[in-house]
Amino acid sequence: MALTDEAATIALAQRLAAQLKPGMVIYLHGDLGAGKTTLVRGVLNALGYGGRVKSPTYTLVEPYNIAGMDLRHLDLYRLHDENEWESAGFREEFDGRNIFFIEWPERAQGLIPKADVEISFEILTRGRRTSMHANTNVGKQCLAQL
């Protein structure tokens, strides 16, 4: 899917926000600046969040409670090893209720649950291209409604 500009990414985020279910795990793949955090910001804004949405590059996680949902935005770019993951206590966050948007999920391979949906961003000369893949029935239902 072509995303010609930031507005197109926000429009995708709005459609995605309407399909979120408790416990969903969404992996976000792509280079730095590809639009991963923009998508998360668009989802949060679509749900009514009016605050600042920043990439959790240094904090690793930013929690949000909005529209009766608990969302967690993880950026694992700076995650170094399994010990760091365990000491941060993230495992307990995967409780079947929290919704996760995880940037750089490959940094925690084997430590985080399988994604319901994987969204990959590619930077083009003009805009971005995204591809989406569902790994579970919940993910398939989500993508079918987009």
N, CA, C and O atoms as a GROMACS GRO file, in nm:
protein
  584
    1MET      N    1   0.085  -0.117   0.000
    1MET     CA    2   0.000   0.000   0.000
    1MET      C    3   0.089   0.123   0.000
    1MET      O    4   0.182   0.133   0.080
    2ALA      N    5   0.062   0.214  -0.087
    2ALA     CA    6   0.139   0.338  -0.096
    2ALA      C    7   0.088   0.439   0.006
    2ALA      O    8  -0.033   0.458   0.021
    3LEU      N    9   0.180   0.501   0.076
    3LEU     CA   10   0.149   0.610   0.169
    3LEU      C   11   0.223   0.732   0.115
    3LEU      O   12   0.342   0.750   0.140
    4THR      N   13   0.151   0.815   0.043
    4THR     CA   14   0.215   0.925  -0.027
    4THR      C   15   0.268   1.034   0.064
    4THR      O   16   0.362   1.106   0.029
    5ASP      N   17   0.208   1.047   0.184
    5ASP     CA   18   0.250   1.150   0.277
    5ASP      C   19   0.206   1.113   0.418
    5ASP      O   20   0.145   1.008   0.440
    6GLU      N   21   0.236   1.200   0.513
    6GLU     CA   22   0.200   1.173   0.653
    6GLU      C   23   0.049   1.159   0.670
    6GLU      O   24   0.004   1.078   0.751
    7ALA      N   25  -0.028   1.235   0.595
    7ALA     CA   26  -0.174   1.227   0.605
    7ALA      C   27  -0.223   1.087   0.567
    7ALA      O   28  -0.319   1.038   0.626
    8ALA      N   29  -0.158   1.023   0.470
    8ALA     CA   30  -0.197   0.888   0.431
    8ALA      C   31  -0.165   0.788   0.543
    8ALA      O   32  -0.242   0.694   0.565
    9THR      N   33  -0.054   0.809   0.612
    9THR     CA   34  -0.019   0.724   0.726
    9THR      C   35  -0.121   0.742   0.838
    9THR      O   36  -0.163   0.644   0.899
   10ILE      N   37  -0.161   0.865   0.864
   10ILE     CA   38  -0.262   0.893   0.967
   10ILE      C   39  -0.396   0.830   0.930
   10ILE      O   40  -0.465   0.778   1.017
   11ALA      N   41  -0.432   0.835   0.803
   11ALA     CA   42  -0.559   0.774   0.759
   11ALA      C   43  -0.556   0.623   0.782
   11ALA      O   44  -0.655   0.565   0.825
   12LEU      N   45  -0.443   0.559   0.753
   12LEU     CA   46  -0.428   0.416   0.781
   12LEU      C   47  -0.440   0.391   0.930
   12LEU      O   48  -0.507   0.297   0.973
   13ALA      N   49  -0.375   0.474   1.010
   13ALA     CA   50  -0.380   0.461   1.156
   13ALA      C   51  -0.523   0.472   1.209
   13ALA      O   52  -0.560   0.399   1.301
   14GLN      N   53  -0.602   0.560   1.153
   14GLN     CA   54  -0.741   0.576   1.196
   14GLN      C   55  -0.821   0.449   1.168
   14GLN      O   56  -0.901   0.406   1.251
   15ARG      N   57  -0.799   0.390   1.052
   15ARG     CA   58  -0.869   0.265   1.020
   15ARG      C   59  -0.823   0.152   1.113
   15ARG      O   60  -0.904   0.071   1.157
   16LEU      N   61  -0.694   0.148   1.141
   16LEU     CA   62  -0.640   0.046   1.230
   16LEU      C   63  -0.694   0.063   1.372
   16LEU      O   64  -0.729  -0.036   1.437
   17ALA      N   65  -0.702   0.185   1.419
   17ALA     CA   66  -0.752   0.212   1.556
   17ALA      C   67  -0.892   0.154   1.576
   17ALA      O   68  -0.923   0.106   1.684
   18ALA      N   69  -0.974   0.160   1.474
   18ALA     CA   70  -1.111   0.110   1.484
   18ALA      C   71  -1.116  -0.042   1.494
   18ALA      O   72  -1.220  -0.098   1.528
   19GLN      N   73  -1.006  -0.111   1.465
   19GLN     CA   74  -1.005  -0.258   1.464
   19GLN      C   75  -0.930  -0.319   1.582
   19GLN      O   76  -0.922  -0.442   1.592
   20LEU      N   77  -0.877  -0.238   1.672
   20LEU     CA   78  -0.797  -0.291   1.782
   20LEU      C   79  -0.882  -0.371   1.880
   20LEU      O   80  -0.996  -0.336   1.911
   21LYS      N   81  -0.822  -0.480   1.927
   21LYS     CA   82  -0.886  -0.567   2.026
   21LYS      C   83  -0.788  -0.586   2.142
   21LYS      O   84  -0.667  -0.589   2.120
   22PRO      N   85  -0.838  -0.600   2.264
   22PRO     CA   86  -0.748  -0.624   2.378
   22PRO      C   87  -0.656  -0.743   2.351
   22PRO      O   88  -0.699  -0.846   2.298
   23GLY      N   89  -0.531  -0.727   2.388
   23GLY     CA   90  -0.432  -0.832   2.374
   23GLY      C   91  -0.361  -0.837   2.241
   23GLY      O   92  -0.270  -0.918   2.223
   24MET      N   93  -0.401  -0.753   2.147
   24MET     CA   94  -0.335  -0.756   2.015
   24MET      C   95  -0.189  -0.714   2.025
   24MET      O   96  -0.151  -0.628   2.104
   25VAL      N   97  -0.109  -0.780   1.943
   25VAL     CA   98   0.033  -0.748   1.932
   25VAL      C   99   0.060  -0.713   1.786
   25VAL      O  100   0.033  -0.792   1.696
   26ILE      N  101   0.113  -0.593   1.764
   26ILE     CA  102   0.141  -0.544   1.629
   26ILE      C  103   0.289  -0.509   1.621
   26ILE      O  104   0.338  -0.423   1.694
   27TYR      N  105   0.358  -0.578   1.531
   27TYR     CA  106   0.499  -0.548   1.507
   27TYR      C  107   0.508  -0.441   1.400
   27TYR      O  108   0.434  -0.442   1.302
   28LEU      N  109   0.601  -0.348   1.420
   28LEU     CA  110   0.627  -0.242   1.323
   28LEU      C  111   0.771  -0.253   1.276
   28LEU      O  112   0.864  -0.237   1.355
   29HIS      N  113   0.789  -0.281   1.148
   29HIS     CA  114   0.922  -0.298   1.089
   29HIS      C  115   0.952  -0.178   0.999
   29HIS      O  116   0.863  -0.121   0.937
   30GLY      N  117   1.079  -0.141   0.993
   30GLY     CA  118   1.120  -0.034   0.902
   30GLY      C  119   1.238   0.042   0.958
   30GLY      O  120   1.264   0.041   1.078
   31ASP      N  121   1.309   0.108   0.868
   31ASP     CA  122   1.424   0.187   0.908
   31ASP      C  123   1.384   0.305   0.995
   31ASP      O  124   1.266   0.338   1.006
   32LEU      N  125   1.483   0.368   1.055
   32LEU     CA  126   1.459   0.491   1.130
   32LEU      C  127   1.394   0.593   1.038
   32LEU      O  128   1.439   0.612   0.924
   33GLY      N  129   1.289   0.658   1.085
   33GLY     CA  130   1.222   0.761   1.006
   33GLY      C  131   1.123   0.707   0.904
   33GLY      O  132   1.074   0.783   0.820
   34ALA      N  133   1.092   0.578   0.909
   34ALA     CA  134   1.004   0.518   0.808
   34ALA      C  135   0.856   0.545   0.832
   34ALA      O  136   0.775   0.531   0.740
   35GLY      N  137   0.818   0.584   0.955
   35GLY     CA  138   0.678   0.614   0.981
   35GLY      C  139   0.614   0.530   1.091
   35GLY      O  140   0.493   0.538   1.112
   36LYS      N  141   0.694   0.451   1.160
   36LYS     CA  142   0.640   0.364   1.265
   36LYS      C  143   0.576   0.444   1.377
   36LYS      O  144   0.461   0.417   1.414
   37THR      N  145   0.645   0.540   1.431
   37THR     CA  146   0.590   0.622   1.539
   37THR      C  147   0.477   0.710   1.490
   37THR      O  148   0.383   0.736   1.565
   38THR      N  149   0.483   0.754   1.367
   38THR     CA  150   0.373   0.833   1.310
   38THR      C  151   0.245   0.751   1.308
   38THR      O  152   0.137   0.802   1.338
   39LEU      N  153   0.256   0.622   1.274
   39LEU     CA  154   0.140   0.535   1.274
   39LEU      C  155   0.083   0.523   1.416
   39LEU      O  156  -0.038   0.534   1.435
   40VAL      N  157   0.169   0.500   1.513
   40VAL     CA  158   0.123   0.486   1.652
   40VAL      C  159   0.057   0.617   1.698
   40VAL      O  160  -0.049   0.614   1.761
   41ARG      N  161   0.118   0.730   1.668
   41ARG     CA  162   0.059   0.859   1.704
   41ARG      C  163  -0.079   0.874   1.640
   41ARG      O  164  -0.172   0.921   1.706
   42GLY      N  165  -0.093   0.834   1.516
   42GLY     CA  166  -0.222   0.841   1.448
   42GLY      C  167  -0.327   0.752   1.513
   42GLY      O  168  -0.443   0.791   1.523
   43VAL      N  169  -0.287   0.634   1.555
   43VAL     CA  170  -0.380   0.544   1.625
   43VAL      C  171  -0.425   0.608   1.756
   43VAL      O  172  -0.545   0.613   1.786
   44LEU      N  173  -0.330   0.658   1.833
   44LEU     CA  174  -0.365   0.719   1.962
   44LEU      C  175  -0.454   0.841   1.943
   44LEU      O  176  -0.552   0.858   2.016
   45ASN      N  177  -0.422   0.924   1.847
   45ASN     CA  178  -0.506   1.042   1.820
   45ASN      C  179  -0.646   1.000   1.777
   45ASN      O  180  -0.744   1.062   1.818
   46ALA      N  181  -0.657   0.896   1.695
   46ALA     CA  182  -0.788   0.848   1.651
   46ALA      C  183  -0.872   0.798   1.768
   46ALA      O  184  -0.995   0.804   1.765
   47LEU      N  185  -0.804   0.749   1.872
   47LEU     CA  186  -0.875   0.701   1.991
   47LEU      C  187  -0.907   0.813   2.089
   47LEU      O  188  -0.972   0.790   2.191
   48GLY      N  189  -0.860   0.935   2.058
   48GLY     CA  190  -0.893   1.049   2.142
   48GLY      C  191  -0.779   1.102   2.226
   48GLY      O  192  -0.800   1.193   2.306
   49TYR      N  193  -0.659   1.047   2.212
   49TYR     CA  194  -0.546   1.094   2.290
   49TYR      C  195  -0.498   1.227   2.234
   49TYR      O  196  -0.471   1.238   2.114
   50GLY      N  197  -0.488   1.329   2.318
   50GLY     CA  198  -0.448   1.461   2.273
   50GLY      C  199  -0.310   1.503   2.316
   50GLY      O  200  -0.264   1.612   2.281
   51GLY      N  201  -0.242   1.418   2.391
   51GLY     CA  202  -0.109   1.453   2.439
   51GLY      C  203  -0.001   1.427   2.336
   51GLY      O  204  -0.028   1.384   2.224
   52ARG      N  205   0.121   1.455   2.377
   52ARG     CA  206   0.237   1.437   2.289
   52ARG      C  207   0.270   1.287   2.281
   52ARG      O  208   0.273   1.218   2.383
   53VAL      N  209   0.293   1.240   2.162
   53VAL     CA  210   0.333   1.100   2.141
   53VAL      C  211   0.476   1.103   2.090
   53VAL      O  212   0.505   1.156   1.982
   54LYS      N  213   0.564   1.045   2.169
   54LYS     CA  214   0.704   1.043   2.130
   54LYS      C  215   0.752   0.899   2.117
   54LYS      O  216   0.694   0.807   2.175
   55SER      N  217   0.855   0.881   2.041
   55SER     CA  218   0.913   0.748   2.027
   55SER      C  219   0.978   0.709   2.159
   55SER      O  220   1.052   0.788   2.218
   56PRO      N  221   0.950   0.589   2.207
   56PRO     CA  222   1.011   0.545   2.334
   56PRO      C  223   1.151   0.487   2.316
   56PRO      O  224   1.185   0.387   2.379
   57THR      N  225   1.231   0.550   2.231
   57THR     CA  226   1.364   0.499   2.201
   57THR      C  227   1.449   0.484   2.327
   57THR      O  228   1.521   0.385   2.340
   58TYR      N  229   1.443   0.578   2.418
   58TYR     CA  230   1.528   0.572   2.538
   58TYR      C  231   1.457   0.508   2.657
   58TYR      O  232   1.522   0.447   2.741
   59THR      N  233   1.326   0.522   2.665
   59THR     CA  234   1.252   0.463   2.776
   59THR      C  235   1.211   0.320   2.746
   59THR      O  236   1.171   0.247   2.837
   60LEU      N  237   1.218   0.279   2.622
   60LEU     CA  238   1.177   0.149   2.568
   60LEU      C  239   1.027   0.131   2.561
   60LEU      O  240   0.978   0.063   2.471
   61VAL      N  241   0.951   0.190   2.654
   61VAL     CA  242   0.805   0.174   2.650
   61VAL      C  243   0.736   0.303   2.693
   61VAL      O  244   0.781   0.373   2.783
   62GLU      N  245   0.627   0.331   2.626
   62GLU     CA  246   0.538   0.440   2.665
   62GLU      C  247   0.399   0.380   2.681
   62GLU      O  248   0.343   0.326   2.585
   63PRO      N  249   0.341   0.386   2.802
   63PRO     CA  250   0.206   0.332   2.823
   63PRO      C  251   0.100   0.439   2.800
   63PRO      O  252   0.121   0.557   2.831
   64TYR      N  253  -0.013   0.397   2.747
   64TYR     CA  254  -0.126   0.487   2.724
   64TYR      C  255  -0.254   0.416   2.766
   64TYR      O  256  -0.273   0.299   2.734
   65ASN      N  257  -0.340   0.487   2.838
   65ASN     CA  258  -0.474   0.437   2.867
   65ASN      C  259  -0.569   0.534   2.801
   65ASN      O  260  -0.580   0.650   2.842
   66ILE      N  261  -0.638   0.487   2.698
   66ILE     CA  262  -0.725   0.574   2.620
   66ILE      C  263  -0.842   0.492   2.567
   66ILE      O  264  -0.825   0.378   2.525
   67ALA      N  265  -0.959   0.552   2.568
   67ALA     CA  266  -1.080   0.489   2.514
   67ALA      C  267  -1.104   0.352   2.578
   67ALA      O  268  -1.151   0.259   2.512
   68GLY      N  269  -1.072   0.340   2.706
   68GLY     CA  270  -1.093   0.215   2.776
   68GLY      C  271  -0.994   0.106   2.740
   68GLY      O  272  -1.014  -0.010   2.776
   69MET      N  273  -0.888   0.141   2.670
   69MET     CA  274  -0.788   0.043   2.629
   69MET      C  275  -0.652   0.080   2.687
   69MET      O  276  -0.621   0.198   2.706
   70ASP      N  277  -0.574  -0.022   2.714
   70ASP     CA  278  -0.436  -0.003   2.760
   70ASP      C  279  -0.344  -0.037   2.644
   70ASP      O  280  -0.335  -0.152   2.601
   71LEU      N  281  -0.275   0.065   2.594
   71LEU     CA  282  -0.182   0.047   2.483
   71LEU      C  283  -0.040   0.064   2.534
   71LEU      O  284  -0.013   0.144   2.623
   72ARG      N  285   0.049  -0.013   2.476
   72ARG     CA  286   0.191  -0.004   2.507
   72ARG      C  287   0.265   0.015   2.375
   72ARG      O  288   0.251  -0.065   2.283
   73HIS      N  289   0.345   0.120   2.369
   73HIS     CA  290   0.428   0.147   2.251
   73HIS      C  291   0.571   0.115   2.292
   73HIS      O  292   0.631   0.186   2.373
   74LEU      N  293   0.627   0.009   2.236
   74LEU     CA  294   0.763  -0.032   2.266
   74LEU      C  295   0.853  -0.001   2.148
   74LEU      O  296   0.816  -0.022   2.033
   75ASP      N  297   0.971   0.050   2.177
   75ASP     CA  298   1.075   0.070   2.078
   75ASP      C  299   1.197  -0.004   2.131
   75ASP      O  300   1.261   0.041   2.226
   76LEU      N  301   1.228  -0.116   2.070
   76LEU     CA  302   1.334  -0.203   2.120
   76LEU      C  303   1.468  -0.182   2.052
   76LEU      O  304   1.558  -0.265   2.062
   77TYR      N  305   1.481  -0.071   1.981
   77TYR     CA  306   1.604  -0.043   1.907
   77TYR      C  307   1.728  -0.049   1.997
   77TYR      O  308   1.833  -0.097   1.954
   78ARG      N  309   1.716  -0.002   2.118
   78ARG     CA  310   1.831   0.004   2.209
   78ARG      C  311   1.838  -0.114   2.306
   78ARG      O  312   1.920  -0.115   2.397
   79LEU      N  313   1.752  -0.214   2.286
   79LEU     CA  314   1.756  -0.333   2.369
   79LEU      C  315   1.879  -0.415   2.332
   79LEU      O  316   1.904  -0.442   2.215
   80HIS      N  317   1.957  -0.454   2.433
   80HIS     CA  318   2.083  -0.521   2.405
   80HIS      C  319   2.079  -0.672   2.424
   80HIS      O  320   2.141  -0.746   2.348
   81ASP      N  321   2.007  -0.718   2.526
   81ASP     CA  322   2.007  -0.863   2.547
   81ASP      C  323   1.887  -0.905   2.634
   81ASP      O  324   1.810  -0.822   2.682
   82GLU      N  325   1.875  -1.036   2.651
   82GLU     CA  326   1.763  -1.092   2.726
   82GLU      C  327   1.762  -1.046   2.871
   82GLU      O  328   1.655  -1.027   2.929
   83ASN      N  329   1.877  -1.028   2.930
   83ASN     CA  330   1.885  -0.983   3.070
   83ASN      C  331   1.823  -0.845   3.085
   83ASN      O  332   1.753  -0.819   3.183
   84GLU      N  333   1.850  -0.757   2.989
   84GLU     CA  334   1.792  -0.623   2.993
   84GLU      C  335   1.639  -0.631   2.983
   84GLU      O  336   1.568  -0.559   3.052
   85TRP      N  337   1.591  -0.720   2.897
   85TRP     CA  338   1.447  -0.741   2.880
   85TRP      C  339   1.385  -0.789   3.011
   85TRP      O  340   1.283  -0.736   3.056
   86GLU      N  341   1.447  -0.889   3.071
   86GLU     CA  342   1.393  -0.946   3.195
   86GLU      C  343   1.396  -0.845   3.309
   86GLU      O  344   1.300  -0.836   3.386
   87SER      N  345   1.503  -0.769   3.322
   87SER     CA  346   1.513  -0.673   3.432
   87SER      C  347   1.414  -0.558   3.416
   87SER      O  348   1.375  -0.496   3.515
   88ALA      N  349   1.372  -0.529   3.293
   88ALA     CA  350   1.274  -0.423   3.270
   88ALA      C  351   1.133  -0.467   3.309
   88ALA      O  352   1.045  -0.383   3.326
   89GLY      N  353   1.109  -0.597   3.322
   89GLY     CA  354   0.978  -0.647   3.364
   89GLY      C  355   0.872  -0.644   3.256
   89GLY      O  356   0.753  -0.644   3.287
   90PHE      N  357   0.913  -0.642   3.131
   90PHE     CA  358   0.816  -0.632   3.023
   90PHE      C  359   0.730  -0.757   3.008
   90PHE      O  360   0.616  -0.748   2.962
   91ARG      N  361   0.783  -0.872   3.043
   91ARG     CA  362   0.710  -0.997   3.024
   91ARG      C  363   0.571  -0.991   3.088
   91ARG      O  364   0.474  -1.042   3.032
   92GLU      N  365   0.562  -0.928   3.205
   92GLU     CA  366   0.433  -0.920   3.277
   92GLU      C  367   0.332  -0.831   3.205
   92GLU      O  368   0.212  -0.842   3.228
   93GLU      N  369   0.381  -0.743   3.118
   93GLU     CA  370   0.292  -0.653   3.044
   93GLU      C  371   0.206  -0.728   2.942
   93GLU      O  372   0.098  -0.681   2.906
   94PHE      N  373   0.252  -0.844   2.898
   94PHE     CA  374   0.178  -0.923   2.799
   94PHE      C  375   0.075  -1.008   2.873
   94PHE      O  376   0.094  -1.128   2.894
   95ASP      N  377  -0.032  -0.942   2.912
   95ASP     CA  378  -0.132  -1.004   3.000
   95ASP      C  379  -0.263  -1.040   2.929
   95ASP      O  380  -0.360  -1.078   2.994
   96GLY      N  381  -0.265  -1.027   2.797
   96GLY     CA  382  -0.387  -1.059   2.722
   96GLY      C  383  -0.484  -0.943   2.714
   96GLY      O  384  -0.586  -0.952   2.646
   97ARG      N  385  -0.455  -0.833   2.783
   97ARG     CA  386  -0.540  -0.714   2.779
   97ARG      C  387  -0.471  -0.597   2.709
   97ARG      O  388  -0.532  -0.526   2.630
   98ASN      N  389  -0.344  -0.579   2.739
   98ASN     CA  390  -0.269  -0.468   2.680
   98ASN      C  391  -0.254  -0.489   2.529
   98ASN      O  392  -0.235  -0.600   2.482
   99ILE      N  393  -0.263  -0.378   2.456
   99ILE     CA  394  -0.241  -0.379   2.312
   99ILE      C  395  -0.101  -0.326   2.289
   99ILE      O  396  -0.063  -0.222   2.343
  100PHE      N  397  -0.023  -0.397   2.208
  100PHE     CA  398   0.116  -0.361   2.187
  100PHE      C  399   0.145  -0.320   2.044
  100PHE      O  400   0.103  -0.385   1.949
  101PHE      N  401   0.217  -0.209   2.031
  101PHE     CA  402   0.280  -0.168   1.906
  101PHE      C  403   0.429  -0.177   1.934
  101PHE      O  404   0.481  -0.104   2.019
  102ILE      N  405   0.498  -0.266   1.864
  102ILE     CA  406   0.638  -0.292   1.895
  102ILE      C  407   0.727  -0.259   1.775
  102ILE      O  408   0.720  -0.324   1.670
  103GLU      N  409   0.810  -0.156   1.794
  103GLU     CA  410   0.910  -0.122   1.694
  103GLU      C  411   1.036  -0.204   1.721
  103GLU      O  412   1.073  -0.225   1.836
  104TRP      N  413   1.101  -0.248   1.617
  104TRP     CA  414   1.224  -0.328   1.624
  104TRP      C  415   1.200  -0.458   1.701
  104TRP      O  416   1.279  -0.490   1.790
  105PRO      N  417   1.095  -0.533   1.670
  105PRO     CA  418   1.065  -0.656   1.745
  105PRO      C  419   1.174  -0.763   1.732
  105PRO      O  420   1.186  -0.850   1.818
  106GLU      N  421   1.252  -0.757   1.626
  106GLU     CA  422   1.358  -0.857   1.607
  106GLU      C  423   1.462  -0.852   1.719
  106GLU      O  424   1.536  -0.948   1.740
  107ARG      N  425   1.469  -0.741   1.791
  107ARG     CA  426   1.564  -0.727   1.902
  107ARG      C  427   1.521  -0.811   2.024
  107ARG      O  428   1.601  -0.834   2.114
  108ALA      N  429   1.396  -0.856   2.025
  108ALA     CA  430   1.346  -0.937   2.137
  108ALA      C  431   1.289  -1.069   2.086
  108ALA      O  432   1.198  -1.126   2.146
  109GLN      N  433   1.343  -1.115   1.976
  109GLN     CA  434   1.296  -1.240   1.917
  109GLN      C  435   1.303  -1.352   2.020
  109GLN      O  436   1.405  -1.371   2.085
  110GLY      N  437   1.195  -1.425   2.033
  110GLY     CA  438   1.188  -1.534   2.130
  110GLY      C  439   1.144  -1.488   2.268
  110GLY      O  440   1.118  -1.572   2.354
  111LEU      N  441   1.137  -1.358   2.292
  111LEU     CA  442   1.099  -1.306   2.422
  111LEU      C  443   0.957  -1.247   2.421
  111LEU      O  444   0.892  -1.240   2.526
  112ILE      N  445   0.911  -1.205   2.306
  112ILE     CA  446   0.779  -1.143   2.294
  112ILE      C  447   0.685  -1.236   2.220
  112ILE      O  448   0.730  -1.321   2.141
  113PRO      N  449   0.556  -1.221   2.244
  113PRO     CA  450   0.459  -1.307   2.174
  113PRO      C  451   0.460  -1.281   2.024
  113PRO      O  452   0.501  -1.175   1.977
  114LYS      N  453   0.414  -1.380   1.951
  114LYS     CA  454   0.399  -1.367   1.807
  114LYS      C  455   0.303  -1.252   1.778
  114LYS      O  456   0.207  -1.230   1.851
  115ALA      N  457   0.331  -1.181   1.671
  115ALA     CA  458   0.246  -1.069   1.633
  115ALA      C  459   0.115  -1.118   1.572
  115ALA      O  460   0.113  -1.218   1.499
  116ASP      N  461   0.007  -1.049   1.603
  116ASP     CA  462  -0.119  -1.071   1.532
  116ASP      C  463  -0.107  -1.010   1.393
  116ASP      O  464  -0.151  -1.068   1.294
  117VAL      N  465  -0.046  -0.891   1.388
  117VAL     CA  466  -0.028  -0.818   1.262
  117VAL      C  467   0.115  -0.766   1.257
  117VAL      O  468   0.168  -0.717   1.357
  118GLU      N  469   0.176  -0.776   1.139
  118GLU     CA  470   0.307  -0.717   1.116
  118GLU      C  471   0.292  -0.613   1.006
  118GLU      O  472   0.236  -0.640   0.899
  119ILE      N  473   0.342  -0.494   1.034
  119ILE     CA  474   0.337  -0.386   0.936
  119ILE      C  475   0.480  -0.344   0.906
  119ILE      O  476   0.557  -0.309   0.996
  120SER      N  477   0.515  -0.348   0.779
  120SER     CA  478   0.650  -0.311   0.736
  120SER      C  479   0.642  -0.182   0.655
  120SER      O  480   0.556  -0.166   0.569
  121PHE      N  481   0.734  -0.091   0.684
  121PHE     CA  482   0.742   0.038   0.615
  121PHE      C  483   0.869   0.042   0.531
  121PHE      O  484   0.976   0.001   0.577
  122GLU      N  485   0.857   0.092   0.411
  122GLU     CA  486   0.972   0.112   0.323
  122GLU      C  487   0.973   0.258   0.280
  122GLU      O  488   0.872   0.311   0.234
  123ILE      N  489   1.087   0.322   0.297
  123ILE     CA  490   1.101   0.462   0.256
  123ILE      C  491   1.126   0.466   0.106
  123ILE      O  492   1.217   0.400   0.055
  124LEU      N  493   1.044   0.544   0.036
  124LEU     CA  494   1.058   0.563  -0.108
  124LEU      C  495   1.108   0.705  -0.136
  124LEU      O  496   1.116   0.786  -0.044
  125THR      N  497   1.140   0.733  -0.258
  125THR     CA  498   1.180   0.868  -0.295
  125THR      C  499   1.068   0.966  -0.260
  125THR      O  500   1.094   1.076  -0.211
  126ARG      N  501   0.946   0.925  -0.286
  126ARG     CA  502   0.828   1.005  -0.252
  126ARG      C  503   0.736   0.920  -0.166
  126ARG      O  504   0.669   0.830  -0.216
  127GLY      N  505   0.733   0.949  -0.038
  127GLY     CA  506   0.643   0.879   0.052
  127GLY      C  507   0.697   0.747   0.103
  127GLY      O  508   0.818   0.725   0.108
  128ARG      N  509   0.605   0.660   0.138
  128ARG     CA  510   0.638   0.531   0.196
  128ARG      C  511   0.552   0.424   0.130
  128ARG      O  512   0.449   0.452   0.069
  129ARG      N  513   0.599   0.301   0.143
  129ARG     CA  514   0.517   0.187   0.104
  129ARG      C  515   0.507   0.099   0.227
  129ARG      O  516   0.606   0.079   0.299
  130THR      N  517   0.390   0.047   0.251
  130THR     CA  518   0.371  -0.041   0.364
  130THR      C  519   0.312  -0.172   0.317
  130THR      O  520   0.233  -0.177   0.223
  131SER      N  521   0.351  -0.277   0.384
  131SER     CA  522   0.290  -0.407   0.361
  131SER      C  523   0.245  -0.460   0.497
  131SER      O  524   0.310  -0.436   0.599
  132MET      N  525   0.135  -0.531   0.496
  132MET     CA  526   0.079  -0.582   0.621
  132MET      C  527   0.055  -0.730   0.609
  132MET      O  528   0.012  -0.780   0.505
  133HIS      N  529   0.084  -0.801   0.717
  133HIS     CA  530   0.067  -0.946   0.719
  133HIS      C  531   0.004  -0.986   0.851
  133HIS      O  532   0.043  -0.938   0.957
  134ALA      N  533  -0.094  -1.075   0.844
  134ALA     CA  534  -0.160  -1.126   0.964
  134ALA      C  535  -0.105  -1.265   0.995
  134ALA      O  536  -0.088  -1.348   0.906
  135ASN      N  537  -0.078  -1.290   1.123
  135ASN     CA  538  -0.027  -1.420   1.168
  135ASN      C  539  -0.128  -1.499   1.247
  135ASN      O  540  -0.107  -1.618   1.273
  136THR      N  541  -0.238  -1.437   1.286
  136THR     CA  542  -0.339  -1.503   1.369
  136THR      C  543  -0.477  -1.472   1.314
  136THR      O  544  -0.492  -1.389   1.224
  137ASN      N  545  -0.577  -1.541   1.366
  137ASN     CA  546  -0.714  -1.512   1.325
  137ASN      C  547  -0.755  -1.370   1.362
  137ASN      O  548  -0.823  -1.303   1.284
  138VAL      N  549  -0.713  -1.324   1.479
  138VAL     CA  550  -0.742  -1.186   1.520
  138VAL      C  551  -0.680  -1.089   1.420
  138VAL      O  552  -0.743  -0.992   1.380
  139GLY      N  553  -0.557  -1.115   1.381
  139GLY     CA  554  -0.490  -1.031   1.283
  139GLY      C  555  -0.558  -1.034   1.148
  139GLY      O  556  -0.572  -0.930   1.082
  140LYS      N  557  -0.602  -1.151   1.105
  140LYS     CA  558  -0.672  -1.164   0.977
  140LYS      C  559  -0.802  -1.085   0.979
  140LYS      O  560  -0.837  -1.019   0.880
  141GLN      N  561  -0.875  -1.091   1.090
  141GLN     CA  562  -0.999  -1.014   1.103
  141GLN      C  563  -0.969  -0.865   1.098
  141GLN      O  564  -1.042  -0.790   1.034
  142CYS      N  565  -0.865  -0.823   1.164
  142CYS     CA  566  -0.826  -0.682   1.166
  142CYS      C  567  -0.797  -0.633   1.024
  142CYS      O  568  -0.853  -0.532   0.981
  143LEU      N  569  -0.712  -0.704   0.953
  143LEU     CA  570  -0.673  -0.660   0.819
  143LEU      C  571  -0.790  -0.666   0.721
  143LEU      O  572  -0.798  -0.584   0.630
  144ALA      N  573  -0.879  -0.762   0.739
  144ALA     CA  574  -0.995  -0.772   0.650
  144ALA      C  575  -1.085  -0.650   0.662
  144ALA      O  576  -1.156  -0.616   0.567
  145GLN      N  577  -1.084  -0.584   0.777
  145GLN     CA  578  -1.169  -0.468   0.800
  145GLN      C  579  -1.103  -0.336   0.760
  145GLN      O  580  -1.169  -0.232   0.757
  146LEU      N  581  -0.974  -0.339   0.728
  146LEU     CA  582  -0.906  -0.215   0.689
  146LEU      C  583  -0.946  -0.178   0.548
  146LEU      O  584  -0.899  -0.077   0.496
   0.00000   0.00000   0.00000
